[in-house]
């Protein structure tokens, strides 16, 4: 037979449990506060990496990426073209994407892929499209697009970003606008 406690007994029991938990928590905090050096001494020392174990890389700032994207959009607008421009960092991560007024829905993803492709190989996507004749499997690499419109941005000959443009009627025009974006950084 199951025995049930009265409401008063349940409240009293619950209060006692809460008091015990609070006392235990306060006691733990008080113990840690009273001996901070003991806690620090017990922590393992952090390992310091040597200079030969690390590398430093240069990254395009968000302001520079915005400047490049706006220059590409302006160049396209001068010629009556509706484009999307994407700027990615050295690792192919998108810094920003700007879809110009009236640019087609397919242009967004295409611009990102062209920028990724350009920075990955430190070459324009037009040049890379030419390489497909000798290495057609390159186009199987996920996230890439071997159509004109992607240009790398370099610092000391090392790629630090990629600019991709899509939406104009040809890859030649897309690449011209992407190049205008890259030139705005110099």
Protein Blocks (a to p, Z undefined) as FASTA:
>chain_A
ZZdddfklmmmmmmmmmmmmmmmmmmmmmmmmmmmmlmmmmpccdddddfklpccddddd
fklmmmmmmmmmmmmmmnopacddddddfkopafbdcddehiafklmmmmmmmmmmmmmn
opafklmmmmmmmmmmlmmpghiacdehiacddeehiafbdcddehiabfklmmmmmmmm
mmmmZZ
